[in-house]
Amino acid sequence: MTRLLNVDEARMQVLAQAAPLPLRSVPLAEALGCVLGEDVVSDIDSPPHDKSVVDGYAVRSADLAAGIAELLVVEELTAGMVPRQAVGPGQAARIMTGAPIPAGADAVVMVEKTDGGGRVGLPVSIRGGPVRAGQNIMRRAASLARGQKVLAAGRRLRAIECGLLAEVGRGTVQVIPQPCVAVLATGNELVPHTAVPGPGQIRNSNGPLLEGLIREAGATVGLAASAADDKAALRAAIERGLTHDVLLISGGVSAGVLDLVPATLAELGVREVFHKVNIKPGKPLWFGVWHPSETTHRCLVFGLPGNPVSTLVSFLLFVRPALAALAGRKNGGLPQWKGHLTQSFRQHGDRPTYWPVTLSGCASTPGSGTASPGLAVAPLAWKGSGDLATLSQAQGLAVFPAGDCEFEPGSEVTVIAFSSAAGEPADFE
Protein backbone atom coordinates (compact mmCIF):
# COMPACT_ATOMS: atom_id res chain seq x y z
CA MET A 1 0.00 0.00 0.00
CA THR A 2 1.39 3.40 -1.00
CA ARG A 3 2.10 5.74 1.91
CA LEU A 4 -0.01 8.89 1.81
CA LEU A 5 1.82 12.20 1.71
CA ASN A 6 1.55 14.29 4.84
CA VAL A 7 0.46 17.94 4.61
CA ASP A 8 3.98 19.39 4.49
CA GLU A 9 5.14 16.91 1.84
CA ALA A 10 2.11 17.56 -0.35
CA ARG A 11 2.45 21.33 0.00
CA MET A 12 6.13 21.15 -0.97
CA GLN A 13 5.22 19.23 -4.12
CA VAL A 14 2.58 21.83 -4.97
CA LEU A 15 4.97 24.75 -4.45
CA ALA A 16 7.65 23.04 -6.54
CA GLN A 17 5.30 23.47 -9.50
CA ALA A 18 4.20 27.03 -8.67
CA ALA A 19 6.87 29.26 -10.19
CA PRO A 20 5.95 32.96 -10.45
CA LEU A 21 3.95 33.88 -13.53
CA PRO A 22 5.66 35.81 -16.37
CA LEU A 23 5.88 39.57 -15.97
CA ARG A 24 3.12 41.68 -17.45
CA SER A 25 2.76 45.42 -18.00
CA VAL A 26 -0.46 46.66 -16.40
CA PRO A 27 -2.08 50.06 -15.86
CA LEU A 28 -1.35 51.54 -12.45
CA ALA A 29 -5.03 51.17 -11.51
CA GLU A 30 -4.67 47.37 -11.85
CA ALA A 31 -1.37 47.00 -10.00
CA LEU A 32 -2.69 47.01 -6.42
CA GLY A 33 -1.76 43.79 -4.62
CA CYS A 34 0.67 42.65 -7.32
CA VAL A 35 4.39 42.09 -6.83
CA LEU A 36 6.56 44.64 -8.64
CA GLY A 37 8.61 43.10 -11.46
CA GLU A 38 11.05 45.97 -12.08
CA ASP A 39 13.06 48.59 -10.25
CA VAL A 40 11.39 52.01 -10.42
CA VAL A 41 13.41 55.22 -10.65
CA SER A 42 12.10 58.71 -9.98
CA ASP A 43 11.90 61.07 -12.96
CA ILE A 44 11.60 64.17 -10.75
CA ASP A 45 12.84 65.87 -7.63
CA SER A 46 10.24 65.81 -4.88
CA PRO A 47 9.50 68.39 -3.75
CA PRO A 48 10.52 70.15 -6.99
CA HIS A 49 11.55 73.27 -5.04
CA ASP A 50 12.20 74.43 -1.50
CA LYS A 51 8.72 74.74 0.01
CA SER A 52 6.97 75.88 3.14
CA VAL A 53 5.54 73.18 5.43
CA VAL A 54 3.29 75.64 7.33
CA ASP A 55 1.09 78.64 6.71
CA GLY A 56 2.99 81.79 7.73
CA TYR A 57 5.62 84.23 6.48
CA ALA A 58 8.82 83.63 4.53
CA VAL A 59 11.52 85.75 6.16
CA ARG A 60 15.25 86.40 6.37
CA SER A 61 16.39 84.83 9.67
CA ALA A 62 18.88 87.65 10.18
CA ASP A 63 15.96 90.10 10.50
CA LEU A 64 14.72 88.16 13.55
CA ALA A 65 17.98 87.81 15.45
CA ALA A 66 16.38 89.80 18.31
CA GLY A 67 13.35 87.50 18.38
CA ILE A 68 10.87 90.10 17.15
CA ALA A 69 10.58 92.33 14.10
CA GLU A 70 8.11 94.32 12.04
CA LEU A 71 8.43 93.43 8.36
CA LEU A 72 6.79 94.70 5.17
CA VAL A 73 4.73 92.07 3.31
CA VAL A 74 5.77 92.23 -0.35
CA GLU A 75 3.96 89.21 -1.83
CA GLU A 76 1.43 86.47 -1.09
CA LEU A 77 2.25 82.94 -2.24
CA THR A 78 -0.01 79.87 -2.47
CA ALA A 79 0.80 76.33 -3.62
CA GLY A 80 1.25 76.27 -7.39
CA MET A 81 2.44 79.87 -7.66
CA VAL A 82 5.91 80.95 -8.71
CA PRO A 83 7.46 83.80 -6.62
CA ARG A 84 7.76 87.03 -8.58
CA GLN A 85 10.18 88.91 -6.36
CA ALA A 86 12.87 88.29 -3.79
CA VAL A 87 12.55 89.02 -0.07
CA GLY A 88 14.95 91.80 0.93
CA PRO A 89 16.05 93.07 4.36
CA GLY A 90 13.07 94.15 6.43
CA GLN A 91 10.65 92.29 4.16
CA ALA A 92 8.54 89.13 4.30
CA ALA A 93 6.24 87.17 1.97
CA ARG A 94 2.95 85.72 3.18
CA ILE A 95 3.14 82.01 2.28
CA MET A 96 0.84 78.99 2.41
CA THR A 97 1.72 75.33 2.96
CA GLY A 98 3.36 73.84 -0.12
CA ALA A 99 4.21 77.15 -1.78
CA PRO A 100 7.77 77.75 -3.09
CA ILE A 101 10.21 79.72 -0.93
CA PRO A 102 11.03 83.06 -2.60
CA ALA A 103 14.61 84.10 -3.20
CA GLY A 104 16.20 85.90 -0.25
CA ALA A 105 14.09 84.12 2.38
CA ASP A 106 15.71 81.33 4.43
CA ALA A 107 13.02 80.53 7.02
CA VAL A 108 9.27 80.49 7.57
CA VAL A 109 7.51 81.70 10.72
CA MET A 110 4.12 80.17 11.51
CA VAL A 111 1.17 82.52 11.23
CA GLU A 112 0.35 81.83 14.90
CA LYS A 113 3.51 83.73 15.87
CA THR A 114 2.55 86.94 14.06
CA ASP A 115 0.38 89.95 14.78
CA GLY A 116 -1.26 92.56 12.60
CA GLY A 117 -1.94 93.14 8.90
CA GLY A 118 -0.50 90.34 6.94
CA ARG A 119 -1.64 91.77 3.62
CA VAL A 120 0.63 92.78 0.76
CA GLY A 121 1.90 96.34 1.25
CA LEU A 122 1.31 96.33 5.03
CA PRO A 123 3.69 95.50 7.88
CA VAL A 124 3.38 92.37 9.98
CA SER A 125 4.73 91.98 13.52
CA ILE A 126 6.60 88.70 14.05
CA ARG A 127 7.53 87.34 17.50
CA GLY A 128 8.48 84.09 19.19
CA GLY A 129 12.22 84.07 19.69
CA PRO A 130 15.16 83.88 17.30
CA VAL A 131 14.43 82.20 13.97
CA ARG A 132 16.92 79.68 12.62
CA ALA A 133 17.75 79.33 8.94
CA GLY A 134 15.79 76.46 7.33
CA GLN A 135 12.97 76.62 9.88
CA ASN A 136 9.68 75.16 8.49
CA ILE A 137 11.22 74.60 5.05
CA MET A 138 11.32 71.29 3.17
CA ARG A 139 14.26 71.36 0.78
CA ARG A 140 14.10 70.42 -2.88
CA ALA A 141 14.49 66.63 -3.42
CA ALA A 142 14.25 65.99 0.33
CA SER A 143 11.77 63.18 -0.38
CA LEU A 144 12.95 61.96 -3.78
CA ALA A 145 15.78 62.90 -6.12
CA ARG A 146 15.66 62.55 -9.88
CA GLY A 147 17.29 59.23 -10.82
CA GLN A 148 16.82 57.74 -7.34
CA LYS A 149 15.52 54.15 -7.11
CA VAL A 150 12.28 54.46 -5.18
CA LEU A 151 10.94 50.89 -5.38
CA ALA A 152 12.77 47.62 -5.95
CA ALA A 153 11.50 44.61 -7.86
CA GLY A 154 9.87 42.11 -5.53
CA ARG A 155 7.92 44.68 -3.53
CA ARG A 156 4.22 43.95 -3.10
CA LEU A 157 2.23 47.01 -4.13
CA ARG A 158 -0.08 48.46 -1.49
CA ALA A 159 -2.04 51.66 -1.91
CA ILE A 160 1.01 53.54 -0.56
CA GLU A 161 3.30 52.18 -3.27
CA CYS A 162 0.67 52.90 -5.94
CA GLY A 163 0.61 56.52 -4.77
CA LEU A 164 4.39 56.66 -4.99
CA LEU A 165 4.31 55.23 -8.52
CA ALA A 166 1.87 57.98 -9.46
CA GLU A 167 4.20 60.59 -7.95
CA VAL A 168 7.03 59.45 -10.22
CA GLY A 169 4.79 59.43 -13.28
CA ARG A 170 4.23 55.72 -13.86
CA GLY A 171 1.04 55.12 -15.82
CA THR A 172 1.93 51.46 -16.34
CA VAL A 173 4.20 49.14 -14.42
CA GLN A 174 5.72 45.68 -14.81
CA VAL A 175 4.30 43.25 -12.27
CA ILE A 176 3.92 39.56 -11.60
CA PRO A 177 0.18 39.31 -12.27
CA GLN A 178 -2.35 37.79 -9.95
CA PRO A 179 -3.26 34.24 -11.03
CA CYS A 180 -6.48 33.81 -12.97
CA VAL A 181 -8.41 30.80 -11.66
CA ALA A 182 -11.13 28.65 -13.17
CA VAL A 183 -13.66 26.99 -10.87
CA LEU A 184 -15.52 23.88 -11.99
CA ALA A 185 -18.09 22.21 -9.71
CA THR A 186 -19.05 18.69 -10.78
CA GLY A 187 -21.91 16.34 -9.99
CA ASN A 188 -25.27 15.21 -11.33
CA GLU A 189 -26.86 16.32 -8.07
CA LEU A 190 -25.90 20.00 -8.39
CA VAL A 191 -28.32 22.77 -9.26
CA PRO A 192 -27.55 26.52 -9.28
CA HIS A 193 -27.62 28.11 -5.86
CA THR A 194 -30.58 30.24 -6.96
CA ALA A 195 -32.70 27.18 -7.81
CA VAL A 196 -34.96 25.11 -5.57
CA PRO A 197 -33.48 21.59 -5.36
CA GLY A 198 -35.64 18.70 -6.48
CA PRO A 199 -35.46 15.12 -5.19
CA GLY A 200 -31.83 13.99 -4.89
CA GLN A 201 -30.48 17.43 -5.72
CA ILE A 202 -28.41 19.96 -3.77
CA ARG A 203 -27.45 23.56 -4.45
CA ASN A 204 -23.97 24.32 -5.72
CA SER A 205 -22.35 25.91 -2.64
CA ASN A 206 -18.76 24.93 -3.45
CA GLY A 207 -18.61 27.20 -6.49
CA PRO A 208 -19.39 30.43 -4.61
CA LEU A 209 -17.27 29.22 -1.67
CA LEU A 210 -14.23 28.76 -3.90
CA GLU A 211 -14.80 32.02 -5.75
CA GLY A 212 -14.77 33.87 -2.42
CA LEU A 213 -11.65 32.06 -1.22
CA ILE A 214 -9.87 32.90 -4.48
CA ARG A 215 -10.65 36.60 -4.16
CA GLU A 216 -9.69 36.61 -0.47
CA ALA A 217 -6.32 35.16 -1.54
CA GLY A 218 -5.78 38.07 -3.96
CA ALA A 219 -6.33 36.12 -7.19
CA THR A 220 -9.02 36.57 -9.83
CA VAL A 221 -11.83 34.29 -11.00
CA GLY A 222 -11.76 33.85 -14.77
CA LEU A 223 -14.36 31.10 -15.10
CA ALA A 224 -17.06 29.72 -12.82
CA ALA A 225 -18.87 26.72 -14.28
CA SER A 226 -20.46 23.40 -13.42
CA ALA A 227 -20.60 20.05 -15.19
CA ALA A 228 -22.58 16.85 -14.78
CA ASP A 229 -20.92 13.49 -14.22
CA ASP A 230 -20.74 12.89 -17.96
CA LYS A 231 -17.45 12.24 -19.76
CA ALA A 232 -18.10 14.50 -22.74
CA ALA A 233 -19.47 17.40 -20.67
CA LEU A 234 -16.70 17.06 -18.10
CA ARG A 235 -13.98 16.95 -20.76
CA ALA A 236 -15.30 20.07 -22.48
CA ALA A 237 -15.51 21.98 -19.19
CA ILE A 238 -12.01 20.94 -18.13
CA GLU A 239 -10.59 21.99 -21.50
CA ARG A 240 -11.99 25.50 -20.94
CA GLY A 241 -10.55 25.55 -17.43
CA LEU A 242 -7.06 24.57 -18.60
CA THR A 243 -6.71 27.91 -20.40
CA HIS A 244 -6.33 29.57 -16.97
CA ASP A 245 -3.37 29.68 -14.57
CA VAL A 246 -5.12 27.41 -12.07
CA LEU A 247 -8.08 25.06 -12.41
CA LEU A 248 -10.04 24.03 -9.31
CA ILE A 249 -12.35 21.08 -9.81
CA SER A 250 -14.76 20.37 -6.99
CA GLY A 251 -15.91 16.75 -6.69
CA GLY A 252 -15.34 13.63 -8.73
CA VAL A 253 -11.89 12.74 -7.31
CA SER A 254 -12.74 9.90 -4.88
CA ALA A 255 -13.34 6.25 -5.74
CA GLY A 256 -17.01 6.22 -6.73
CA VAL A 257 -18.35 4.98 -10.05
CA LEU A 258 -18.96 8.57 -11.19
CA ASP A 259 -15.63 9.96 -9.98
CA LEU A 260 -14.45 10.66 -13.52
CA VAL A 261 -12.07 13.56 -12.95
CA PRO A 262 -8.66 11.80 -12.65
CA ALA A 263 -9.20 9.71 -15.79
CA THR A 264 -10.45 12.71 -17.79
CA LEU A 265 -7.46 14.79 -16.71
CA ALA A 266 -5.11 12.01 -17.78
CA GLU A 267 -6.79 11.85 -21.22
CA LEU A 268 -6.21 15.59 -21.62
CA GLY A 269 -2.49 15.28 -20.81
CA VAL A 270 -2.57 16.64 -17.26
CA ARG A 271 0.35 15.04 -15.39
CA GLU A 272 -0.58 13.74 -11.94
CA VAL A 273 1.79 14.86 -9.18
CA PHE A 274 -0.06 13.18 -6.32
CA HIS A 275 -3.48 11.82 -5.39
CA LYS A 276 -4.61 11.65 -1.75
CA VAL A 277 -3.12 13.25 1.34
CA ASN A 278 -2.98 12.03 4.94
CA ILE A 279 -5.51 14.53 6.28
CA LYS A 280 -9.08 14.72 7.57
CA PRO A 281 -11.12 16.14 5.95
CA GLY A 282 -9.64 16.32 2.45
CA LYS A 283 -7.94 12.96 1.89
CA PRO A 284 -9.00 12.55 -1.81
CA LEU A 285 -7.16 15.72 -2.95
CA TRP A 286 -5.69 15.40 -6.47
CA PHE A 287 -2.96 17.64 -7.86
CA GLY A 288 -1.38 17.80 -11.29
CA VAL A 289 0.12 20.05 -13.96
CA TRP A 290 -0.91 20.68 -17.56
CA HIS A 291 2.07 21.87 -19.60
CA PRO A 292 2.19 20.18 -23.01
CA SER A 293 5.42 21.95 -24.05
CA GLU A 294 7.82 24.68 -22.95
CA THR A 295 6.16 27.14 -25.32
CA THR A 296 2.58 26.52 -24.19
CA HIS A 297 0.50 27.84 -21.35
CA ARG A 298 0.95 26.15 -17.96
CA CYS A 299 -1.95 25.32 -15.62
CA LEU A 300 -1.94 23.92 -12.08
CA VAL A 301 -4.90 21.60 -11.53
CA PHE A 302 -6.44 20.76 -8.17
CA GLY A 303 -9.11 18.11 -7.83
CA LEU A 304 -10.82 19.04 -4.56
CA PRO A 305 -13.11 16.75 -2.56
CA GLY A 306 -16.79 17.55 -3.06
CA ASN A 307 -17.77 18.11 0.56
CA PRO A 308 -17.60 21.84 1.36
CA VAL A 309 -15.44 21.62 4.49
CA SER A 310 -13.01 19.32 2.70
CA THR A 311 -12.94 21.88 -0.09
CA LEU A 312 -12.14 24.69 2.35
CA VAL A 313 -9.39 22.79 4.17
CA SER A 314 -7.78 21.70 0.90
CA PHE A 315 -7.87 25.26 -0.43
CA LEU A 316 -6.34 26.82 2.67
CA LEU A 317 -3.54 24.26 3.00
CA PHE A 318 -2.58 23.79 -0.66
CA VAL A 319 -4.29 26.12 -3.15
CA ARG A 320 -3.81 29.40 -1.28
CA PRO A 321 -0.01 28.95 -0.93
CA ALA A 322 0.17 28.04 -4.63
CA LEU A 323 -1.71 31.21 -5.63
CA ALA A 324 0.71 33.28 -3.57
CA ALA A 325 3.74 31.60 -5.16
CA LEU A 326 2.36 32.15 -8.68
CA ALA A 327 1.91 35.83 -7.81
CA GLY A 328 5.50 36.10 -6.59
CA ARG A 329 4.64 36.31 -2.90
CA LYS A 330 6.78 34.35 -0.47
CA ASN A 331 4.17 33.60 2.16
CA GLY A 332 0.62 32.79 1.17
CA GLY A 333 -0.40 30.65 4.11
CA LEU A 334 -2.72 31.72 6.86
CA PRO A 335 -1.06 32.36 10.24
CA GLN A 336 -0.70 29.53 12.72
CA TRP A 337 -1.10 30.32 16.39
CA LYS A 338 -0.70 28.44 19.63
CA GLY A 339 -3.61 28.39 22.07
CA HIS A 340 -5.32 26.33 24.77
CA LEU A 341 -8.51 24.31 24.66
CA THR A 342 -11.42 25.60 26.72
CA GLN A 343 -12.95 22.12 26.96
CA SER A 344 -12.02 18.48 26.58
CA PHE A 345 -11.79 17.01 23.09
CA ARG A 346 -11.71 13.44 21.88
CA GLN A 347 -9.63 12.76 18.78
CA HIS A 348 -9.84 9.40 17.06
CA GLY A 349 -8.75 8.16 13.65
CA ASP A 350 -5.64 7.43 11.65
CA ARG A 351 -5.30 10.88 10.05
CA PRO A 352 -4.50 14.36 11.44
CA THR A 353 -7.76 16.27 11.80
CA TYR A 354 -8.48 19.94 11.12
CA TRP A 355 -11.44 20.80 13.36
CA PRO A 356 -13.49 24.04 13.23
CA VAL A 357 -13.08 26.16 16.38
CA THR A 358 -13.94 29.56 17.78
CA LEU A 359 -11.19 31.76 19.21
CA SER A 360 -11.14 34.35 21.94
CA GLY A 361 -8.41 36.48 23.44
CA CYS A 362 -5.11 37.56 21.91
CA ALA A 363 -2.88 35.26 19.88
CA SER A 364 0.87 34.91 20.28
CA THR A 365 3.29 35.65 17.47
CA PRO A 366 3.07 33.05 14.67
CA GLY A 367 5.96 30.61 14.58
CA SER A 368 7.14 31.56 18.07
CA GLY A 369 6.71 27.98 19.25
CA THR A 370 5.11 29.13 22.47
CA ALA A 371 1.46 29.07 23.42
CA SER A 372 -0.36 32.25 24.25
CA PRO A 373 -2.19 32.01 27.56
CA GLY A 374 -4.61 34.58 26.15
CA LEU A 375 -5.84 32.56 23.13
CA ALA A 376 -8.74 30.30 24.04
CA VAL A 377 -9.72 27.60 21.54
CA ALA A 378 -13.24 26.17 21.66
CA PRO A 379 -14.04 23.21 19.33
CA LEU A 380 -17.44 23.47 17.68
CA ALA A 381 -20.05 20.72 17.50
CA TRP A 382 -19.04 19.97 13.94
CA LYS A 383 -20.94 17.17 12.22
CA GLY A 384 -18.49 16.32 9.45
CA SER A 385 -17.18 17.51 6.10
CA GLY A 386 -20.64 18.35 4.76
CA ASP A 387 -21.50 20.66 7.68
CA LEU A 388 -20.98 24.12 6.21
CA ALA A 389 -23.45 25.71 8.65
CA THR A 390 -21.30 24.93 11.69
CA LEU A 391 -18.19 25.97 9.79
CA SER A 392 -19.71 29.43 9.33
CA GLN A 393 -19.38 29.94 13.09
CA ALA A 394 -15.67 29.08 13.08
CA GLN A 395 -12.74 31.50 13.26
CA GLY A 396 -10.13 28.88 12.58
CA LEU A 397 -9.15 25.23 12.45
CA ALA A 398 -7.48 23.39 15.33
CA VAL A 399 -4.97 20.74 14.26
CA PHE A 400 -5.20 17.43 16.14
CA PRO A 401 -2.64 14.67 15.47
CA ALA A 402 -3.60 11.21 14.27
CA GLY A 403 -4.49 8.58 16.83
CA ASP A 404 -6.96 8.06 19.65
CA CYS A 405 -6.39 10.64 22.35
CA GLU A 406 -8.33 12.60 24.95
CA PHE A 407 -7.30 16.28 25.19
CA GLU A 408 -8.01 17.87 28.55
CA PRO A 409 -9.11 21.51 29.00
CA GLY A 410 -6.03 23.72 28.85
CA SER A 411 -4.19 21.44 26.40
CA GLU A 412 -2.01 23.31 23.93
CA VAL A 413 -3.09 23.13 20.29
CA THR A 414 -2.03 24.68 16.99
CA VAL A 415 -4.67 26.78 15.23
CA ILE A 416 -4.91 28.05 11.66
CA ALA A 417 -6.78 31.35 11.89
CA PHE A 418 -9.19 32.37 9.13
CA SER A 419 -8.82 36.08 9.89
CA SER A 420 -5.90 38.52 10.29
CA ALA A 421 -3.02 39.06 7.92
CA ALA A 422 -0.12 36.65 8.06
CA GLY A 423 2.56 37.80 10.45
CA GLU A 424 0.34 40.13 12.46
CA PRO A 425 -0.95 39.54 15.99
CA ALA A 426 -4.65 38.91 16.15
CA ASP A 427 -7.37 39.76 18.62
CA PHE A 428 -10.45 37.58 18.66
CA GLU A 429 -13.75 38.37 20.28
DOBA-542890 format. One record per residue (C-alpha): residue in three letters; x, y, z. Coordinates in pm, whole numbers, plus 50000, padded with zeros to 5 digits. Layout:
REM DOBA-542890
ALAXYZ ...
***
This chain:
REM DOBA-542890
MET500005000050000 THR501395034049900 ARG502105057450191 LEU499995088950181 LEU501825122050171 ASN501555142950484 VAL500465179450461 ASP503985193950449 GLU505145169150184 ALA502115175649965 ARG502455213350000 MET506135211549903 GLN505225192349588 VAL502585218349503 LEU504975247549555 ALA507655230449346 GLN505305234749050 ALA504205270349133 ALA506875292648981 PRO505955329648955 LEU503955338848647 PRO505665358148363 LEU505885395748403 ARG503125416848255 SER502765454248200 VAL499545466648360 PRO497925500648414 LEU498655515448755 ALA494975511748849 GLU495335473748815 ALA498635470049000 LEU497315470149358 GLY498245437949538 CYS500675426549268 VAL504395420949317 LEU506565446449136 GLY508615431048854 GLU511055459748792 ASP513065485948975 VAL511395520148958 VAL513415552248935 SER512105587149002 ASP511905610748704 ILE511605641748925 ASP512845658749237 SER510245658149512 PRO509505683949625 PRO510525701549301 HIS511555732749496 ASP512205744349850 LYS508725747450001 SER506975758850314 VAL505545731850543 VAL503295756450733 ASP501095786450671 GLY502995817950773 TYR505625842350648 ALA508825836350453 VAL511525857550616 ARG515255864050637 SER516395848350967 ALA518885876551018 ASP515965901051050 LEU514725881651355 ALA517985878151545 ALA516385898051831 GLY513355875051838 ILE510875901051715 ALA510585923351410 GLU508115943251204 LEU508435934350836 LEU506795947050517 VAL504735920750331 VAL505775922349965 GLU503965892149817 GLU501435864749891 LEU502255829449776 THR499995798749753 ALA500805763349638 GLY501255762749261 MET502445798749234 VAL505915809549129 PRO507465838049338 ARG507765870349142 GLN510185889149364 ALA512875882949621 VAL512555890249993 GLY514955918050093 PRO516055930750436 GLY513075941550643 GLN510655922950416 ALA508545891350430 ALA506245871750197 ARG502955857250318 ILE503145820150228 MET500845789950241 THR501725753350296 GLY503365738449988 ALA504215771549822 PRO507775777549691 ILE510215797249907 PRO511035830649740 ALA514615841049680 GLY516205859049975 ALA514095841250238 ASP515715813350443 ALA513025805350702 VAL509275804950757 VAL507515817051072 MET504125801751151 VAL501175825251123 GLU500355818351490 LYS503515837351587 THR502555869451406 ASP500385899551478 GLY498745925651260 GLY498065931450890 GLY499505903450694 ARG498365917750362 VAL500635927850076 GLY501905963450125 LEU501315963350503 PRO503695955050788 VAL503385923750998 SER504735919851352 ILE506605887051405 ARG507535873451750 GLY508485840951919 GLY512225840751969 PRO515165838851730 VAL514435822051397 ARG516925796851262 ALA517755793350894 GLY515795764650733 GLN512975766250988 ASN509685751650849 ILE511225746050505 MET511325712950317 ARG514265713650078 ARG514105704249712 ALA514495666349658 ALA514255659950033 SER511775631849962 LEU512955619649622 ALA515785629049388 ARG515665625549012 GLY517295592348918 GLN516825577449266 LYS515525541549289 VAL512285544649482 LEU510945508949462 ALA512775476249405 ALA511505446149214 GLY509875421149447 ARG507925446849647 ARG504225439549690 LEU502235470149587 ARG499925484649851 ALA497965516649809 ILE501015535449944 GLU503305521849673 CYS500675529049406 GLY500615565249523 LEU504395566649501 LEU504315552349148 ALA501875579849054 GLU504205605949205 VAL507035594548978 GLY504795594348672 ARG504235557248614 GLY501045551248418 THR501935514648366 VAL504205491448558 GLN505725456848519 VAL504305432548773 ILE503925395648840 PRO500185393148773 GLN497655377949005 PRO496745342448897 CYS493525338148703 VAL491595308048834 ALA488875286548683 VAL486345269948913 LEU484485238848801 ALA481915222149029 THR480955186948922 GLY478095163449001 ASN474735152148867 GLU473145163249193 LEU474105200049161 VAL471685227749074 PRO472455265249072 HIS472385281149414 THR469425302449304 ALA467305271849219 VAL465045251149443 PRO466525215949464 GLY464365187049352 PRO464545151249481 GLY468175139949511 GLN469525174349428 ILE471595199649623 ARG472555235649555 ASN476035243249428 SER477655259149736 ASN481245249349655 GLY481395272049351 PRO480615304349539 LEU482735292249833 LEU485775287649610 GLU485205320249425 GLY485235338749758 LEU488355320649878 ILE490135329049552 ARG489355366049584 GLU490315366149953 ALA493685351649846 GLY494225380749604 ALA493675361249281 THR490985365749017 VAL488175342948900 GLY488245338548523 LEU485645311048490 ALA482945297248718 ALA481135267248572 SER479545234048658 ALA479405200548481 ALA477425168548522 ASP479085134948578 ASP479265128948204 LYS482555122448024 ALA481905145047726 ALA480535174047933 LEU483305170648190 ARG486025169547924 ALA484705200747752 ALA484495219848081 ILE487995209448187 GLU489415219947850 ARG488015255047906 GLY489455255548257 LEU492945245748140 THR493295279147960 HIS493675295748303 ASP496635296848543 VAL494885274148793 LEU491925250648759 LEU489965240349069 ILE487655210849019 SER485245203749301 GLY484095167549331 GLY484665136349127 VAL488115127449269 SER487265099049512 ALA486665062549426 GLY482995062249327 VAL481655049848995 LEU481045085748881 ASP484375099649002 LEU485555106648648 VAL487935135648705 PRO491345118048735 ALA490805097148421 THR489555127148221 LEU492545147948329 ALA494895120148222 GLU493215118547878 LEU493795155947838 GLY497515152847919 VAL497435166448274 ARG500355150448461 GLU499425137448806 VAL501795148649082 PHE499945131849368 HIS496525118249461 LYS495395116549825 VAL496885132550134 ASN497025120350494 ILE494495145350628 LYS490925147250757 PRO488885161450595 GLY490365163250245 LYS492065129650189 PRO491005125549819 LEU492845157249705 TRP494315154049353 PHE497045176449214 GLY498625178048871 VAL500125200548604 TRP499095206848244 HIS502075218748040 PRO502195201847699 SER505425219547595 GLU507825246847705 THR506165271447468 THR502585265247581 HIS500505278447865 ARG500955261548204 CYS498055253248438 LEU498065239248792 VAL495105216048847 PHE493565207649183 GLY490895181149217 LEU489185190449544 PRO486895167549744 GLY483215175549694 ASN482235181150056 PRO482405218450136 VAL484565216250449 SER486995193250270 THR487065218849991 LEU487865246950235 VAL490615227950417 SER492225217050090 PHE492135252649957 LEU493665268250267 LEU496465242650300 PHE497425237949934 VAL495715261249685 ARG496195294049872 PRO499995289549907 ALA500175280449537 LEU498295312149437 ALA500715332849643 ALA503745316049484 LEU502365321549132 ALA501915358349219 GLY505505361049341 ARG504645363149710 LYS506785343549953 ASN504175336050216 GLY500625327950117 GLY499605306550411 LEU497285317250686 PRO498945323651024 GLN499305295351272 TRP498905303251639 LYS499305284451963 GLY496395283952207 HIS494685263352477 LEU491495243152466 THR488585256052672 GLN487055221252696 SER487985184852658 PHE488215170152309 ARG488295134452188 GLN490375127651878 HIS490165094051706 GLY491255081651365 ASP494365074351165 ARG494705108851005 PRO495505143651144 THR492245162751180 TYR491525199451112 TRP488565208051336 PRO486515240451323 VAL486925261651638 THR486065295651778 LEU488815317651921 SER488865343552194 GLY491595364852344 CYS494895375652191 ALA497125352651988 SER500875349152028 THR503295356551747 PRO503075330551467 GLY505965306151458 SER507145315651807 GLY506715279851925 THR505115291352247 ALA501465290752342 SER499645322552425 PRO497815320152756 GLY495395345852615 LEU494165325652313 ALA491265303052404 VAL490285276052154 ALA486765261752166 PRO485965232151933 LEU482565234751768 ALA479955207251750 TRP480965199751394 LYS479065171751222 GLY481515163250945 SER482825175150610 GLY479365183550476 ASP478505206650768 LEU479025241250621 ALA476555257150865 THR478705249351169 LEU481815259750979 SER480295294350933 GLN480625299451309 ALA484335290851308 GLN487265315051326 GLY489875288851258 LEU490855252351245 ALA492525233951533 VAL495035207451426 PHE494805174351614 PRO497365146751547 ALA496405112151427 GLY495515085851683 ASP493045080651965 CYS493615106452235 GLU491675126052495 PHE492705162852519 GLU491995178752855 PRO490895215152900 GLY493975237252885 SER495815214452640 GLU497995233152393 VAL496915231352029 THR497975246851699 VAL495335267851523 ILE495095280551166 ALA493225313551189 PHE490815323750913 SER491185360850989 SER494105385251029 ALA496985390650792 ALA499885366550806 GLY502565378051045 GLU500345401351246 PRO499055395451599 ALA495355389151615 ASP492635397651862 PHE489555375851866 GLU486255383752028 
***
